[in-house]
Amino acid sequence: MYYYSTRDKNREHRLTASEAILKGLAPDGGLYVPSQFPQLDCSLSLDLPYGQFASKVLAPFFKDDELEDSLGDICTKAFDFPVVLNSLKDKTVLELFHGPTCAFKDFGARFLAFSMEELLRKNGKKLCILVATSGDTGGAVASAFYRRDNLSVKVLFPKGRVAQRQKKQLTCWGENVESFEVDGSFDDCQKMVKSAFVDKRYMDGLSSANSINLGRLLPQMVYYVYASMLYQKEKGKKPVIIIPSGNVGNCTGAYWAMTMGAPIERVVLAVNANRTIPDYLSCGKYEPRSSVRTLANAMDVGAPSNMERLFSLYPDFDSVRAHLSAWSVSDDEIRQTIREEYEEDGYVMCPHTACGEFVRRTQFADFDNIMLVSTAHPAKFDTVVEPLIGTEVPLPPALTDLLDKPNSWKDISTDYNELFL
Ligand SMILES: *Cc1c(COP(=O)(O)O)cnc(C)c1O
């Protein structure tokens, strides 16, 4: 097993999984993908604890890698929370929000953090992770890297642009995690990170943990293997999986799982008002654009970075169209869905999950094999959700703990040198 960049058509530069994880983005600007997808081991058992299950699914991807022997330990430490399949009357909800920051990004961020910690322990180096965030990513990364040896984190977020609860989650850490409130926009934060990465004074000790890192993608494949196998065992059929998507990293995990032979009938994408993918599927021209702001803000992406990985899996438009379908959901439709779902079923959804549910209601209402992916706990988006359902959403214990911690952050300008003072 080796990894190559999506832009390296002749596969000239081959990396191990560990090398790809430490590099993040390939030097040619492409994304690392596996050279092959081994078929799932038929003896794979759902009776295993999830961490061990994950380690078995991932083993072929780390064959002869520096992390091969520590993989079991990394998975056990990273995945210490449940993957929940919740059977409702008209669908099964795959709840990926039972981790420490109550969003699916905990899976990828934690696997990446424990993998990097192990690699640094072996090579005796230290790394500082820079992360610009407008919400969920920063919280998941900060939580995952908190107290990891030889790693530190600097989180940048735009002043006045993140929700109150999100800000608490970004600023409650301390020790090896520092938070910076930047007097600027999210784009300014991203520019500061990019400038630091190319500045010779700082670049050597810096790394990123964003969603294009292979170390975040691989664990996102595992829960689709697990959930589809469990679904098939319990219901005797393969699920159609609807995934609320932005940068399409989460759904890439599902496509990789399907390619390995996981029992998945089809993958469907639900996007918000950022229509890049549905427009591409209807006209055949792929046109990334700037993002528009919506209620499902973690999916506000106009140029989905992981599309390159999907294009490398399905190289021509016909095969893309055979595998990909996507629908766009407006803010009004999100609100309507959150309200209806609560009134009809008493089930509370976050705005991202509601995009998926709207697609189910409008496109797949007659299907009896829908698995809807829930990407975040609704209590994270209380200011959107609570007025719609007219009641409070109880906080899960993980969030209560975080929100009770003391907060601290530094106010800085858009000069990235202030990050290193
Ligand atoms: C990041 C995120 C998404 C989008 O996931 P992608 O991998 O970028 O497609 C959806 N919902 C929530 C809650 C998220 O945090």
The ligand as a Tripos MOL2 file, in Angstrom:
@<TRIPOS>MOLECULE
LIG
   15    15     1     0     0
SMALL
NO_CHARGES

@<TRIPOS>ATOM
      1 C1        -17.8110   19.8380    8.7300 C.3       1 LIG1
      2 C2        -19.2570   19.5790    8.8760 C.ar      1 LIG1
      3 C3        -20.0570   19.1650    7.7930 C.ar      1 LIG1
      4 C4        -19.5040   19.0120    6.3890 C.3       1 LIG1
      5 O1        -18.6260   17.9240    6.2760 O.3       1 LIG1
      6 P1        -17.6660   17.8080    4.9970 P.3       1 LIG1
      7 O2        -16.7480   16.7000    5.2860 O.co2     1 LIG1
      8 O3        -16.9550   19.1360    4.9170 O.co2     1 LIG1
      9 O4        -18.5240   17.5640    3.8080 O.co2     1 LIG1
     10 C5        -21.3940   18.8820    8.0200 C.ar      1 LIG1
     11 N1        -21.9410   19.0470    9.2430 N.ar      1 LIG1
     12 C6        -21.2170   19.4540   10.3080 C.ar      1 LIG1
     13 C7        -21.8980   19.6170   11.6090 C.3       1 LIG1
     14 C8        -19.8460   19.7230   10.1710 C.ar      1 LIG1
     15 O5        -19.1470   20.1430   11.2310 O.3       1 LIG1
@<TRIPOS>BOND
     1     1     2 1
     2     2     3 ar
     3     2    14 ar
     4     3     4 1
     5     3    10 ar
     6     4     5 1
     7     5     6 1
     8     6     7 2
     9     6     8 1
    10     6     9 1
    11    10    11 ar
    12    11    12 ar
    13    12    13 1
    14    12    14 ar
    15    14    15 1
@<TRIPOS>SUBSTRUCTURE
     1 LIG1         1 GROUP 0 **** ****
